[in-house]
Amino acid sequence: MATFEPIRYETEELLRIPTPSGGNKCYVVSGFADFTWAEGGLGGPLSMVGGSDDDDEKWVTHNLNILVRQQWQTVIDVSPTAAIAGYWFYDSDETDSTGIELESCKWDTVGVPEKPNVERIRLKIKLRMCGGTQSVVSKISYHLTTVVRDTAS
């Protein structure tokens, strides 16, 4: 099972939901992660999140890791969701059987190397698809609500 990370991110939207003073803070974050865009056009084969190179009808599972751009001191909880925001065919005549499913969207946190005691949310998405290498997922949208103790950025 291959793991892919975005080539670039679009600017995230951040909304703070008012909470009682002195307590935890609640935020809503939305963004887009681009898995195929490269300078001058679409990325090369190494950046493609596509189907099997053996058979159009064979289902392939990929792991997608999306690193939320916001930084926090302490992440307490996250409620994430993700959706397909971009999909295209290299050659629709060669893509006989097409399917796409987001099987799960989980989360964990990762440290920020240059900032001790700061973490970011990482979304861990499981994508399942068929349609051969001619069908490609190019963009994923993500939306999450998080409860944090302090903001770091």
Buried (B, 14 or more C-beta within 10 A) or exposed (E): EEEBEBBEBBEEEBEEEEEEEEEBBBBBBBBBBBBBBEEEEBBEEEBBBBBBEEEBBEBBEBBBBBBBBBBBEBBEEBEBBBEBBBBEBBEEEEBEBBEBEBEEBEBEBEEBEEEEEBBBBBBBBBBBBBBBBBBBBBBBBBBBBBBBEEBBE
